[in-house]
Amino acid sequence: MDVSAETLIKLYVTMQRIRLFEERVADLVSKGEITTPCHLYTGQEAVATGICASLRNDDYVFSTHRSHGHYIAKGGDLRKLMAEIYCKSTGCSKGRGGSMHITSAEKGLPGSSAIVAGTIPIAVGAALRLSAVGGDGVSVAFFGDGAVCEGAFYEALNFASLKKLPVIFVCENNLFSTHMPVEDSLANPIIYKIAEAFKLPSCRIDGNDVLKVYKTGQAAIERARKRKGPSFIECMTYRWRGHVGPNYDVDKGIRTQKELDRWMAKDPIKALEKMLIAKRFLTNGEASKIVTGIEREIDGAVAFAKKSPYPPSDEMEIIRYLFR
Amino acid sequence: MRELTYAQAINEALRLLLETDDRVMLIGQGVTSPWYVGTTTAGLIERFGNRRVIDPPVSENGITGVAIGAALAGSRSILVFPRMDFMYLAMDQIANHAANWHAMFGGEYCVPLTIWGIINRGGEQAAQHSQALQAIFAHIPGLKVVMPSNGYDAKGLLISSVRDGNPVVFIDDRWLYNLRCVVPEGLYQVPIGKGAVLREGKDVSVITSSYTVHEVLKAADECRGKGISVEVVDLRTIKPLDSELILGSVRKTGRVVIVDGGWKAFGVSGEIAARIAETPLIRELKAPICRLSLPDAPAPASTALEDVYYPRKEQIAATIQRLLEA
């Protein structure tokens, strides 16, 4: 399958938008401007980007505490995302969710949960509804390697496979669940093998190779659109920043600088940029123009978030949200 | 007027909901089983098929997530737990997800989910097949809790729950299933949040719900023979609690006994007592607030022990009489 220059550039732009957004958030957290706990997606951009590139607005994506990348890849508005991270009333969840709970009804992201594995069965339920109404919509569950330790993961995989639902399970294996290396949490750390036990077509791929993610994702999504059942994709990747916040967790002894350097050398964005330039789909000048344009958009999002009001604090307003 | 058993009323509500709204989906363990849900789901799978009436594997937490996801994507999900003790397995999806979703995402989405849990007490089923967990769910912001006491209310409240658009925990007591009452044909709603005075009286208000209502009515008959006029208030909805109705009745009679089929400690009876005590009405009471509920102990198996564990009409009548003598 040949991927067009246009698609490749689109993948590049989306990855840069996630990267630059996350790095700006890291900076703002360091400065004390942002206080909601932020689990940054830097380093994992190829996963959300590669998968969501084949999705439509009427397909569902369900996310986790590390949610910004999925929101941006699904086409969410940077201003509403930044405003939510500032916990302002103009945020996508009106300042009630913060960084871990973001939503976009218009782009098909019903929500992200801070409870590990929490949204996996919910994504399966959305797929159940999609399969009942006809059409070819699909549902995607993003989750980390830590979620594979939760019971909800197994219950969801079994039911999806049993009912052949149009859902794609995307495991972002970033090698750590919070502070714990994957080998210390899973008896069998080859996660896609676990999924195979549920008779799901499963694979493990380089999650930093956006083209590989894109092609694998597209095949799984097509399979779901044709109502041939669910698929499981384990994407090997790495988070550059710590579990939460802007630090690198090297000083805390969780990982070595050498390990971090090795993964930073496998930067998914740099790799694609190199390929685009080699193929003459992109020049250095165009690349920096893209970056400048995104930086300007992020400046706008930060300005919007800062000048937005906080949610109204009267009790009636809080109760109104409980029971509409 | 046509009479139905409580179970038939539920069955009719489910059939009408499935018939008139193609978004409605019934999912839960045993909906096709001959014994799990009594006769409440009889005939539904034959009529509506296995895409709308789904008997899933025993994966309570996962299946609750599935029902939530379907609701977010446009279903009106009815999720059944034939023994509500198993709802503890689904607490993460119920409390962290269904209950929080609407508020946590700024009102962008609603979760139209009816969680139907059945209390199975009696019959020597012991501590894990007998629990009445209304207080647990009523404690959680974002959930409504209803507990009908008869077939008329059960049908109307089930329809209201499904149409509500928010997560509603609908709690049945199996001891109600064979009781008969007049149930109109067709769709009708009993409003969530409104209790009912089942019997007017002037000496004492007895506040109760679900099956316990029937024990209270029998106790009230017994008291009438002794010249005591008992007002019986059926809560119908636990949350939002109909405080207005409770306070109005207690203001009239000046005495109150709260009879709850759950545990006393930190429970529904304590909440009602507090609602009364928080108002100036507390100074006008002719006797202290009195509570009757389950002892702070797991349900026993032996019938000999069950007989003393659950509040029965004799105990309720004796409590009322003691209160009047005080």
Interface residues (C-beta under 8 A of the other chain):
Chain A: Y60 F62 G91 C92 S93 K94 G95 R96 G97 H101 I102 T103 S104 A105 P110 G111 S113 I115 G118 T119 I120 P121 I122 A123 V124 G125 A126 A127 L128 R129 L130 S131 A132 V133 S139 G151 A152 Y154 E155 A156 N158 F159 L162 Y321 L322 F323 R324
Chain B: M25 R51 R52 P56 P57 S59 N61 G62 I63 T64 G65 V66 A67 I68 G69 A70 A71 L72 A73 G74 S75 S77 D92 Q93 N96 H97 W101 H102 A103 M104 F105 G106 G107 E108 Y109 C110 P141 G142 K144 G165 N166
